[in-house]
């Protein structure tokens, strides 16, 4: 009888550890762990197409996370997506001509913004706008262009 109770307690602890591991994995995958105290500065970037980019998506430079997407809006005048990036304050020396591109992590991974520094001697500040941007590549559009171009070769 005592051995049965010990086995039940062991199974219960194992199930509890499994649930905790699933919870931690869900937090990591949903990007909730990237909440910080808001220390940083905001810059905006305009894109023709942001694909599946979401708020709290990472912003990286050379593979290192330097911030996150804080908001996404549509400019009703130009019909462009206006993305606000919050850059951590420790990366305050980004040149003014830094460019932003939207990439996908892996084949089916989440989308993120990659920054490429320029050569200006003046730096981005709170409220700056990135002038050089590259929109997301949409797989459906690429396939459509390929099929359209391949169909034209027969003529």
Backbone as CSV, one residue per row, in Angstrom:
resi,resn,N_x,N_y,N_z,CA_x,CA_y,CA_z,C_x,C_y,C_z
1,UNK,0.823,-1.188,0.000,0.000,0.000,0.000,0.870,1.256,0.000
2,UNK,1.939,1.234,0.816,2.831,2.383,0.845,3.520,2.592,-0.488
3,UNK,3.890,1.510,-1.132,4.569,1.610,-2.417,3.625,2.195,-3.469
4,UNK,2.351,1.881,-3.419,1.367,2.417,-4.354,1.224,3.919,-4.177
5,UNK,1.202,4.398,-2.946,1.087,5.832,-2.678,2.325,6.575,-3.186
6,UNK,3.494,5.991,-3.027,4.729,6.612,-3.521,4.721,6.693,-5.037
7,UNK,4.219,5.665,-5.699,4.127,5.675,-7.166,3.141,6.751,-7.614
8,UNK,2.012,6.880,-6.915,1.023,7.901,-7.269,1.592,9.307,-7.101
9,UNK,2.324,9.538,-6.039,2.950,10.848,-5.823,3.993,11.114,-6.912
10,UNK,4.772,10.106,-7.255,5.776,10.254,-8.313,5.136,10.587,-9.653
11,UNK,4.041,9.904,-9.987,3.327,10.183,-11.240,2.738,11.592,-11.203
12,UNK,2.197,11.999,-10.086,1.640,13.342,-9.960,2.698,14.419,-10.151
13,UNK,3.863,14.226,-9.540,4.966,15.185,-9.718,5.444,15.218,-11.163
14,UNK,5.492,14.062,-11.820,5.903,13.989,-13.225,4.912,14.735,-14.116
15,UNK,3.611,14.553,-13.889,2.586,15.251,-14.668,2.661,16.760,-14.414
16,UNK,2.865,17.156,-13.165,2.981,18.584,-12.840,4.191,19.192,-13.542
17,UNK,5.322,18.489,-13.551,6.520,18.986,-14.244,6.263,19.111,-15.744
18,UNK,5.534,18.148,-16.304,5.189,18.214,-17.728,4.312,19.411,-18.045
19,UNK,3.332,19.702,-17.197,2.457,20.858,-17.411,3.238,22.174,-17.301
20,UNK,4.147,22.239,-16.341,4.981,23.437,-16.208,5.855,23.614,-17.451
21,UNK,6.414,22.532,-17.962,7.241,22.610,-19.168,6.415,23.081,-20.361
22,UNK,5.192,22.599,-20.501,4.312,23.047,-21.586,3.973,24.521,-21.448
23,UNK,3.739,24.978,-20.231,3.434,26.388,-19.999,4.620,27.270,-20.385
24,UNK,5.822,26.876,-19.967,7.021,27.648,-20.300,7.230,27.677,-21.814
25,UNK,7.022,26.555,-22.476,7.174,26.504,-23.925,6.144,27.396,-24.609
26,UNK,4.910,27.413,-24.116,3.878,28.272,-24.698,4.232,29.741,-24.536
27,UNK,4.778,30.113,-23.394,5.184,31.498,-23.169,6.310,31.874,-24.125
28,UNK,7.294,31.006,-24.288,8.415,31.282,-25.192,7.942,31.399,-26.633
29,UNK,7.063,30.516,-27.056,6.593,30.523,-28.446,5.681,31.706,-28.737
30,UNK,4.933,32.167,-27.753,4.005,33.271,-27.983,4.673,34.624,-27.843
31,UNK,5.947,34.642,-27.475,6.737,35.860,-27.380,6.305,36.758,-26.224
32,UNK,5.561,36.234,-25.238,5.204,37.022,-24.064,6.424,37.272,-23.184
33,UNK,7.434,36.439,-23.309,8.616,36.604,-22.478,9.430,37.824,-22.873
34,UNK,9.097,38.444,-23.989,9.883,39.585,-24.443,9.381,40.905,-23.888
35,UNK,8.447,40.866,-22.932,8.031,42.107,-22.289,9.205,42.651,-21.486
36,UNK,9.473,43.935,-21.660,10.515,44.545,-20.867,9.959,45.813,-20.254
37,UNK,10.788,46.544,-19.582,10.304,47.702,-18.846,10.054,48.917,-19.731
38,UNK,10.137,48.759,-21.041,9.841,49.860,-21.939,10.993,50.824,-22.127
39,UNK,12.167,50.505,-21.588,13.318,51.389,-21.753,13.815,51.276,-23.179
40,UNK,13.727,52.354,-23.905,14.176,52.353,-25.281,13.600,53.550,-26.009
41,UNK,13.734,53.543,-27.309,13.207,54.637,-28.110,12.454,54.070,-29.298
42,UNK,11.477,54.837,-29.792,10.612,54.386,-30.880,11.047,54.999,-32.198
43,UNK,11.094,54.167,-33.228,11.297,54.621,-34.596,10.211,53.992,-35.454
44,UNK,9.871,54.629,-36.556,8.840,54.091,-37.440,9.462,53.713,-38.775
45,UNK,8.773,52.800,-39.445,9.173,52.375,-40.785,7.900,52.119,-41.574
46,UNK,7.919,52.432,-42.865,6.758,52.240,-43.738,7.052,51.112,-44.711
47,UNK,6.072,50.215,-44.841,6.210,49.070,-45.736,4.986,48.972,-46.634
48,UNK,5.197,48.519,-47.881,4.075,48.271,-48.779,3.295,47.032,-48.343
49,UNK,4.003,46.029,-47.818,3.366,44.779,-47.395,4.150,44.224,-46.217
50,UNK,3.465,43.978,-45.109,4.158,43.434,-43.932,3.937,41.934,-43.773
51,UNK,3.184,41.316,-44.674,2.959,39.876,-44.583,2.280,39.513,-43.277
52,UNK,2.864,38.604,-42.521,2.300,38.159,-41.255,2.977,38.755,-40.039
53,UNK,3.617,39.903,-40.202,4.286,40.558,-39.077,3.262,40.939,-38.019
54,UNK,3.606,40.746,-36.757,2.683,41.026,-35.652,3.362,41.920,-34.619
55,UNK,2.533,42.514,-33.772,3.085,43.245,-32.633,3.862,42.268,-31.758
56,UNK,4.902,42.746,-31.140,5.838,41.978,-30.308,6.760,41.081,-31.126
57,UNK,6.737,41.200,-32.474,7.710,40.463,-33.285,9.095,41.038,-33.014
58,UNK,10.116,40.203,-33.078,11.458,40.695,-32.767,12.021,41.617,-33.842
59,UNK,12.864,42.523,-33.405,13.673,43.363,-34.288,15.112,42.974,-33.991
60,UNK,15.845,42.584,-35.039,17.207,42.111,-34.803,18.193,42.806,-35.722
61,UNK,19.442,42.743,-35.308,20.543,43.260,-36.103,21.683,42.257,-35.967
62,UNK,22.156,41.752,-37.090,23.228,40.742,-37.104,22.841,39.516,-36.279
63,UNK,21.559,39.189,-36.246,21.083,38.030,-35.515,20.844,38.253,-34.036
64,UNK,21.122,39.464,-33.547,20.943,39.789,-32.134,19.668,40.604,-31.976
65,UNK,18.812,40.208,-31.036,17.574,40.946,-30.809,17.893,42.295,-30.188
66,UNK,17.441,43.374,-30.862,17.709,44.728,-30.376,16.431,45.461,-30.014
67,UNK,15.282,44.837,-30.228,14.012,45.489,-29.917,12.842,44.629,-30.344
68,UNK,11.679,45.280,-30.440,10.484,44.561,-30.861,9.507,45.523,-31.528
69,UNK,8.565,44.946,-32.281,7.526,45.737,-32.932,6.512,46.118,-31.859
70,UNK,6.260,47.420,-31.698,5.326,47.846,-30.656,3.940,48.155,-31.205
71,UNK,3.822,48.571,-32.465,2.496,48.794,-33.039,2.559,48.750,-34.556
72,UNK,1.404,48.441,-35.141,1.250,48.393,-36.596,-0.032,49.129,-36.937
73,UNK,0.044,50.037,-37.901,-1.130,50.802,-38.317,-1.094,50.983,-39.825
74,UNK,-2.219,51.395,-40.396,-2.321,51.665,-41.829,-2.451,53.160,-42.032
75,UNK,-1.600,53.732,-42.874,-1.683,55.144,-43.223,-2.800,55.297,-44.252
76,UNK,-3.848,56.026,-43.894,-5.009,56.147,-44.786,-4.733,57.039,-45.988
77,UNK,-3.633,57.778,-45.987,-3.270,58.622,-47.129,-2.490,57.836,-48.181
78,UNK,-1.478,57.108,-47.746,-0.604,56.397,-48.686,-0.906,54.903,-48.775
79,UNK,-1.753,54.396,-47.882,-2.102,52.967,-47.813,-0.878,52.097,-47.592
80,UNK,0.045,52.597,-46.809,1.210,51.830,-46.406,1.058,51.416,-44.945
81,UNK,1.687,50.317,-44.602,1.718,49.897,-43.199,2.786,50.699,-42.480
82,UNK,2.404,51.311,-41.370,3.346,52.075,-40.545,3.642,51.223,-39.315
83,UNK,4.880,50.800,-39.215,5.303,49.912,-38.133,6.172,50.709,-37.166
84,UNK,5.803,50.686,-35.887,6.599,51.351,-34.859,7.465,50.315,-34.162
85,UNK,8.761,50.561,-34.147,9.732,49.662,-33.531,10.251,50.297,-32.252
86,UNK,10.290,49.529,-31.195,10.904,49.993,-29.956,12.285,49.360,-29.864
87,UNK,13.302,50.200,-29.954,14.691,49.741,-29.909,15.214,49.922,-28.481
88,UNK,15.845,48.894,-27.945,16.402,48.972,-26.589,17.412,50.106,-26.513
89,UNK,17.425,50.814,-25.384,18.260,52.004,-25.229,19.757,51.707,-25.309
90,UNK,20.166,50.484,-25.064,21.594,50.171,-25.156,22.087,50.180,-26.596
91,UNK,21.146,50.206,-27.566,21.510,50.279,-28.983,21.141,51.659,-29.530
92,UNK,21.553,52.694,-28.843,21.188,54.061,-29.210,22.049,54.619,-30.337
93,UNK,23.126,53.961,-30.700,24.034,54.487,-31.712,23.802,53.837,-33.073
94,UNK,22.537,53.774,-33.504,22.233,53.251,-34.836,22.235,54.416,-35.819
95,UNK,22.966,54.302,-36.935,23.030,55.397,-37.900,21.657,55.766,-38.463
96,UNK,21.511,57.014,-38.863,20.257,57.546,-39.377,19.810,56.840,-40.654
97,UNK,20.749,56.340,-41.451,20.388,55.673,-42.704,20.301,54.149,-42.562
98,UNK,19.970,53.681,-41.378,19.741,52.255,-41.150,18.544,51.799,-41.967
99,UNK,18.634,50.605,-42.550,17.522,50.068,-43.342,16.833,48.946,-42.582
100,UNK,15.553,48.721,-42.913,14.749,47.683,-42.254,14.155,46.768,-43.313
101,UNK,14.247,45.467,-43.089,13.684,44.467,-43.994,12.880,43.464,-43.178
102,UNK,11.817,42.948,-43.782,11.001,41.931,-43.114,11.418,40.568,-43.645
103,UNK,11.813,39.685,-42.743,12.236,38.339,-43.092,11.403,37.324,-42.325
104,UNK,11.500,36.069,-42.760,10.833,34.959,-42.082,11.890,34.052,-41.485
105,UNK,11.706,33.679,-40.227,12.627,32.759,-39.558,12.315,31.346,-40.028
106,UNK,13.145,30.791,-40.875,12.907,29.464,-41.419,11.844,29.498,-42.502
107,UNK,11.385,28.318,-42.916,10.407,28.232,-43.998,9.023,28.657,-43.544
108,UNK,8.608,28.222,-42.365,7.269,28.540,-41.867,7.305,29.284,-40.541
109,UNK,8.435,29.860,-40.195,8.583,30.521,-38.902,7.931,31.882,-38.856
110,UNK,8.089,32.533,-37.709,7.510,33.863,-37.524,8.302,34.889,-38.310
111,UNK,7.657,35.996,-38.612,8.339,37.070,-39.318,8.951,38.035,-38.318
112,UNK,10.041,38.644,-38.725,10.748,39.591,-37.873,11.331,40.687,-38.743
113,UNK,11.774,41.759,-38.114,12.400,42.859,-38.835,13.899,42.815,-38.569
114,UNK,14.660,42.833,-39.655,16.117,42.867,-39.559,16.597,44.267,-39.924
115,UNK,17.433,44.829,-39.087,18.002,46.142,-39.340,19.417,45.989,-39.884
116,UNK,19.745,46.831,-40.847,21.087,46.859,-41.429,21.619,48.277,-41.263
117,UNK,22.706,48.450,-40.496,23.199,49.809,-40.241,23.778,50.450,-41.496
118,UNK,23.645,51.742,-41.551,24.204,52.510,-42.652,25.529,53.130,-42.250
119,UNK,25.876,54.237,-42.923,27.158,54.862,-42.664,27.076,56.292,-42.159
120,UNK,25.875,56.773,-41.865,25.712,58.149,-41.374,26.423,58.330,-40.036
121,UNK,26.816,59.554,-39.791,27.454,59.863,-38.506,26.449,60.358,-37.479
122,UNK,25.222,60.661,-37.924,24.163,61.024,-36.977,23.347,59.775,-36.682
123,UNK,22.730,59.758,-35.504,22.063,58.544,-35.043,20.555,58.707,-34.976
124,UNK,19.866,57.552,-35.014,18.419,57.532,-34.830,18.081,58.027,-33.432
125,UNK,16.945,58.695,-33.320,16.472,59.172,-32.023,14.996,58.826,-31.900
126,UNK,14.435,59.068,-30.739,13.014,58.811,-30.522,12.197,59.613,-31.540
127,UNK,11.329,58.935,-32.295,10.492,59.582,-33.288,11.065,59.577,-34.692
128,UNK,12.280,59.059,-34.893,12.873,58.996,-36.228,12.099,58.033,-37.115
129,UNK,12.252,58.212,-38.428,11.626,57.296,-39.383,12.700,56.689,-40.268
130,UNK,12.658,55.362,-40.401,13.592,54.665,-41.282,13.134,54.872,-42.719
131,UNK,14.021,55.376,-43.574,13.661,55.696,-44.953,13.829,54.508,-45.894
132,UNK,14.771,53.628,-45.606,15.058,52.489,-46.478,14.397,51.233,-45.915
133,UNK,13.366,50.746,-46.591,12.666,49.547,-46.115,12.475,48.560,-47.259
134,UNK,12.360,47.307,-46.898,12.073,46.245,-47.856,10.923,45.425,-47.303
135,UNK,9.840,45.352,-48.063,8.636,44.656,-47.616,8.847,43.151,-47.560
136,UNK,7.883,42.477,-46.963,7.920,41.028,-46.842,7.694,40.376,-48.203
137,UNK,8.352,39.251,-48.416,8.098,38.455,-49.606,6.918,37.535,-49.303
138,UNK,5.893,37.604,-50.136,4.713,36.780,-49.944,4.813,35.591,-50.893
139,UNK,4.819,34.396,-50.334,5.032,33.175,-51.105,4.006,33.021,-52.224
140,UNK,2.752,33.366,-51.963,1.713,33.234,-52.976,1.986,34.134,-54.179
141,UNK,2.486,35.346,-53.928,2.809,36.254,-55.027,3.981,35.730,-55.844
142,UNK,4.981,35.172,-55.181,6.118,34.615,-55.898,5.704,33.448,-56.783
143,UNK,4.849,32.581,-56.253,4.369,31.444,-57.040,3.549,31.940,-58.224
144,UNK,2.694,32.950,-57.993,1.896,33.506,-59.084,2.766,34.114,-60.170
145,UNK,3.804,34.842,-59.801,4.712,35.420,-60.796,5.447,34.337,-61.555
146,UNK,5.863,33.282,-60.850,6.553,32.177,-61.508,5.640,31.499,-62.521
147,UNK,4.399,31.223,-62.122,3.457,30.572,-63.033,3.109,31.465,-64.218
148,UNK,2.957,32.769,-63.972,2.649,33.706,-65.042,3.801,33.785,-66.035
149,UNK,5.032,33.852,-65.525,6.208,33.918,-66.398,6.458,32.604,-67.103
150,UNK,6.218,31.487,-66.426,6.425,30.175,-67.051,5.398,29.942,-68.143
151,UNK,4.194,30.453,-67.962,3.135,30.297,-68.982,3.434,31.097,-70.231
152,UNK,4.169,32.191,-70.112,4.490,33.025,-71.257,5.598,32.451,-72.126
153,UNK,6.347,31.435,-71.657,7.443,30.859,-72.430,6.950,30.008,-73.584
154,UNK,5.706,29.515,-73.508,5.183,28.627,-74.545,4.838,29.380,-75.826
155,UNK,4.621,30.651,-75.739,4.188,31.405,-76.917,5.330,31.757,-77.825
